Amino acid sequence: MRFDLTDLRLFANIVEAGSITGGAARTHMTLASASQRVLAMEDALGAPLLDRSPQGVRPTDAGHTLVHHARLVLEQMERLRGELGEYGAGLSGHVRLLCNTTAMAEHLPGPLARFLAAYPRVTLDVEERSSEDIVAALRAGRCDLGVVTDVADVAGLESFPFRPDPLVLAVPAGHALARRKRIALAEAAGDAFVGLAAGNPLQDHVAAKAGRRLALRVRVGSFEAVCRMVEQGVGVGVVPAAVAQRQTGRGAPRFIAIAEPWAERQLLLCARSLSALPLNARRLAQSLLADPAAPDLRKSP
């Protein structure tokens, strides 16, 4: 059998996406071309690689073996690109980074922009996932680096402090609690809440720590939208302190530090092994950890 790198990358993407359509899109390939490649791989092997169903595809035993080795080969090729890139500008590099909601929205855009300016031939694939999904992807070798909260189980991974990421309670300017500096979330649990979309990892985390069921009045798609709804008096909401620091003006919400350990979050940069990463992934990790632009968010806004 003869599988090329495109075959291996396509198959790994299909398994991760759970569908041939999703894998084709991640590989920048048409669905017809992707399907033909998978069929050719199965013909060459003489056995099915995927179990197909209306819900998507799952790897067979042979498929599990192939995707395991495909990831090893692709990782080695990325290491080769990075190390040969030291000798000239002929080879580019690719790094895959997974991050949670707050990291994507608040803490990564600036550092990633500076990294890309410093390494113009490196491309990044950045996706937002829950911390639990990121840890699982790191362990399975589906990404190079991950940014997660410190509540995630990072056993077996190398982890490094990245940014403080405390949570604060946003209340309307005229709210009875607006003059408070610190508060336990249970004190506001009787208020109507402005929350994030169902299934959002941060929203689930807050609901689990509230001590009682939150009375969600409305769900919105971003932290900025939470602040705008709170400003209009719809309810109260929980947002990262990094978001709160950007909210200014006479009618802006008031922000109160949540005096509970679960709200004093820390973001971690994680990898299976920093020293074993491809060169460009190591460069990105070193750049993120050394970035001087991290604000001090441990004080209440």
ROTORTI-215938 format. One line per 2 residues: for each residue x, z, y of C-alpha. Coordinates in pm, 1 decimal. Each point is the difference from the previous one (the first is absolute). Layout:
# residues N
X Z Y ~ ...
This chain:
# residues 301
0.0 0.0 0.0 ~ 115.2 -71.4 355.2
-155.2 200.4 283.5 ~ 135.8 -52.9 349.9
5.2 251.9 285.0 ~ -321.0 -137.4 146.3
-173.8 58.2 -334.9 ~ 125.4 357.6 -13.2
-94.2 76.2 361.0 ~ -344.8 -154.5 -48.9
-68.7 195.2 -317.9 ~ 108.9 330.1 155.8
-226.7 -67.8 298.5 ~ -295.3 -88.1 -225.7
34.7 323.6 -194.9 ~ 21.0 207.1 316.2
-292.4 -178.1 168.2 ~ -213.3 12.7 -314.4
-99.8 -364.9 36.0 ~ 157.0 -344.0 -13.2
-153.2 -75.8 339.8 ~ 161.2 305.2 158.2
333.8 -67.9 -168.2 ~ -4.2 -361.9 117.7
-65.7 110.1 358.3 ~ 287.6 250.1 -8.7
230.2 -271.5 -134.2 ~ -119.9 -249.8 265.2
-124.8 -234.2 -272.4 ~ -331.2 -174.4 -60.8
-227.3 141.3 -268.4 ~ 21.6 -323.4 -200.2
381.5 6.4 -1.9 ~ 8.4 367.5 -94.0
-244.8 -50.1 -286.2 ~ 203.8 -293.3 -133.5
319.0 206.0 9.9 ~ -157.9 289.6 -188.2
-137.4 -234.7 -266.1 ~ 341.4 -164.8 -33.7
162.8 340.7 -43.0 ~ -250.3 94.4 -269.8
52.6 -334.8 -174.7 ~ 376.5 48.7 5.0
-35.0 352.4 -139.1 ~ -267.2 -90.0 -252.8
-206.0 308.2 89.4 ~ -234.7 106.5 281.4
150.6 191.9 288.5 ~ -326.0 97.1 170.1
-337.8 128.6 -111.4 ~ -252.5 -174.6 223.1
-340.2 141.1 94.5 ~ -252.0 -39.9 286.2
156.4 309.9 156.6 ~ 348.3 -151.3 9.2
302.4 -9.9 -230.1 ~ 207.5 259.6 -183.1
334.3 -57.8 -173.1 ~ 5.8 -13.6 -378.1
277.3 181.2 -188.6 ~ 212.7 -312.1 43.7
-98.2 -6.4 367.3 ~ 111.3 360.7 49.9
338.1 -88.7 -149.4 ~ 32.2 -306.7 221.1
-93.1 177.6 323.5 ~ 246.5 280.8 -74.8
287.6 -244.1 -39.3 ~ -124.6 -218.4 286.9
28.2 293.4 239.3 ~ 351.3 76.8 -121.3
109.6 -361.9 45.9 ~ -159.2 -27.7 345.1
162.1 324.4 109.6 ~ 338.8 -123.0 -118.7
-48.2 -327.6 187.0 ~ -80.0 191.7 317.2
317.9 204.6 -45.7 ~ 192.9 -326.2 -46.6
-143.9 -145.8 320.5 ~ 88.0 309.8 196.5
353.4 33.7 -131.2 ~ 84.0 -369.6 34.3
-150.3 9.2 346.1 ~ 297.4 213.6 101.0
215.3 -313.6 -31.9 ~ -206.5 -232.1 213.8
-337.0 -81.1 145.5 ~ -115.5 -229.3 -278.2
-227.8 240.8 -189.2 ~ -299.4 187.9 129.2
-146.1 325.0 -130.4 ~ -343.4 145.4 -65.7
-103.0 366.7 -2.5 ~ -334.4 143.7 -107.5
-116.3 315.9 175.8 ~ -323.2 191.7 -69.1
-124.9 259.7 247.0 ~ -297.9 221.7 71.8
-251.6 -43.6 282.5 ~ 178.1 203.1 267.4
341.5 -148.0 -70.2 ~ -138.8 -352.8 24.0
-187.7 62.5 324.0 ~ 227.7 240.6 184.0
352.6 46.2 -129.3 ~ 125.2 -329.4 -145.8
-69.4 -286.1 246.3 ~ 286.2 87.0 237.3
267.6 78.5 -263.0 ~ -93.7 -306.7 -205.2
19.0 -223.7 306.5 ~ 347.9 132.7 78.7
112.1 -54.3 -360.0 ~ -129.2 -358.0 -6.1
177.1 -72.7 329.1 ~ 325.1 129.7 -149.1
-42.6 -195.4 -327.0 ~ -175.9 -327.6 89.6
34.9 -148.2 -350.7 ~ -176.5 289.1 -172.2
-376.1 -14.8 -56.1 ~ -223.3 301.0 -59.6
-317.1 36.5 -204.4 ~ -177.8 310.0 136.6
-327.2 121.8 -152.5 ~ -219.5 300.0 67.8
-82.1 211.0 -307.0 ~ -87.2 359.9 -78.4
295.5 232.4 -58.2 ~ -98.0 36.3 -366.9
-4.4 -378.3 -49.2 ~ 335.8 -32.2 174.9
163.2 258.3 -226.4 ~ -136.6 -180.8 -306.9
126.4 -335.3 130.7 ~ 347.6 142.9 62.5
21.0 141.9 -350.6 ~ -114.6 -331.7 -148.5
250.1 -199.5 207.1 ~ -269.8 -189.3 193.5
156.7 72.5 338.6 ~ 338.7 91.6 145.0
-95.9 278.0 241.7 ~ -303.1 211.6 79.3
-110.0 228.2 283.0 ~ -229.6 278.5 -122.6
-122.8 340.8 110.6 ~ 168.5 309.9 -132.9
-312.4 94.9 -197.2 ~ 72.4 -282.0 -244.6
176.3 77.4 -328.4 ~ 339.0 -166.1 45.5
162.2 152.5 -309.2 ~ 256.5 -239.0 -144.4
43.3 -188.4 327.9 ~ 254.5 40.3 276.4
-175.1 108.5 319.7 ~ 119.2 51.5 357.1
-176.8 146.9 306.7 ~ -118.4 -290.3 216.4
-237.8 124.4 271.8 ~ -206.8 310.8 72.6
-365.2 -103.7 -20.6 ~ -224.5 295.7 93.6
-376.1 -42.4 23.4 ~ -209.2 116.7 296.4
-370.0 38.4 69.8 ~ -143.9 -229.4 268.8
-301.2 135.7 190.9 ~ -188.4 -135.6 303.2
127.3 121.0 337.9 ~ -304.8 220.0 54.6
-13.1 147.8 -348.7 ~ -22.4 377.8 -43.8
335.4 -4.3 -184.6 ~ 179.5 -223.9 251.9
206.5 283.2 150.5 ~ 129.2 125.2 -332.9
367.0 -58.2 -84.6 ~ -22.2 56.6 -374.6
-287.8 4.2 -245.4 ~ -85.7 17.4 -368.5
-190.8 -310.7 -100.7 ~ -277.5 211.1 -152.9
-87.0 116.9 352.3 ~ -109.2 -354.5 85.0
-149.3 -91.9 -337.3 ~ -353.6 45.3 137.6
53.9 -276.7 257.3 ~ -80.2 -364.9 -55.0
318.9 -180.4 -102.8 ~ 136.1 -342.6 79.7
185.4 -114.0 -310.2 ~ 195.1 -291.1 -138.7
-130.4 -249.6 -254.4 ~ -107.1 119.7 -343.3
298.0 22.1 -233.4 ~ 254.9 33.3 279.5
270.6 236.3 -136.4 ~ 24.7 205.0 319.5
-377.2 39.2 22.1 ~ -14.6 116.4 -363.4
282.8 245.7 68.5 ~ -179.7 151.1 299.5
-330.0 26.0 -187.7 ~ 169.8 181.3 -286.9
156.0 255.1 237.0 ~ -303.1 60.8 222.8
-141.4 278.2 -220.7 ~ -348.9 -150.0 13.8
-158.1 -343.6 3.4 ~ 60.7 -174.4 332.3
-305.6 -127.9 186.7 ~ 125.3 -354.2 56.0
-199.9 -162.4 278.9 ~ 187.0 -328.6 2.5
294.0 -165.0 -176.5 ~ 235.8 -229.8 190.0
300.1 -211.3 -86.0 ~ 288.6 150.6 196.9
132.7 314.7 166.1 ~ -49.3 -160.2 340.2
-365.7 -57.0 -81.7 ~ -34.8 364.9 -106.6
131.0 107.1 341.4 ~ -233.9 -237.6 184.8
-303.9 131.7 -189.0 ~ 105.0 360.3 61.7
46.5 -82.4 368.0 ~ -362.0 -122.0 7.2
-120.1 332.8 -139.3 ~ -102.1 -128.8 -343.5
184.5 280.7 -179.6 ~ 342.6 141.3 -77.3
273.9 -154.1 -212.2 ~ 341.9 57.4 -156.5
285.5 -228.6 105.7 ~ 380.9 10.1 -14.2
175.0 158.3 297.8 ~ 178.8 -331.3 60.6
-337.7 -157.5 79.2 ~ -101.4 291.5 222.6
306.2 -38.4 220.3 ~ -113.1 -346.0 108.0
-345.3 110.7 111.6 ~ -4.0 59.0 376.4
-250.1 -1.0 281.4 ~ -266.7 232.5 134.8
-252.8 -68.6 -275.8 ~ 248.8 -8.3 -289.4
-64.5 233.6 -293.3 ~ 164.2 340.1 -10.8
229.2 62.1 -296.2 ~ 39.9 332.5 -178.4
275.4 85.2 -247.8 ~ -139.4 74.3 -347.2
150.1 335.6 -96.7 ~ 17.6 -61.3 -374.3
300.4 -92.1 -216.9 ~ -160.8 -318.2 -136.4
-22.4 -141.1 354.8 ~ 374.6 48.7 67.8
85.3 -314.2 -191.3 ~ 339.5 -162.6 -41.2
51.6 -366.1 -86.7 ~ 263.0 -75.2 -263.3
194.1 -318.5 -64.7 ~ 28.8 -44.4 -377.4
181.8 -220.5 -248.2 ~ 71.6 12.9 -370.4
370.5 10.7 79.4 ~ 138.6 -83.4 342.8
339.6 -96.8 -138.6 ~ -158.5 -238.3 -253.6
-206.0 -189.8 258.2 ~ 85.5 -357.3 98.1
224.6 -12.1 304.2 ~ -269.2 -95.5 250.7
-234.9 273.0 -125.3 ~ 282.7 252.3 42.5
58.7 -132.9 349.6 ~ -367.4 45.6 83.8
-2.5 355.0 -136.4 ~ 311.1 91.2 197.1
-146.6 -157.8 314.2 ~ -329.1 189.6 -31.6
170.0 333.0 -63.0 ~ 243.6 -45.8 287.5
-253.4 -136.2 251.5 ~ 31.3 208.3 319.7
-349.2 -68.3 133.4 ~ -186.1 264.7 -200.0
-209.1 216.2 236.7 ~ -33.5 375.2 -49.0
-360.1 37.1 -114.6 ~ 23.5 354.8 -124.5
-128.7 136.2 330.5 ~ -368.6 -27.1 73.7
-81.4 -300.6 225.3
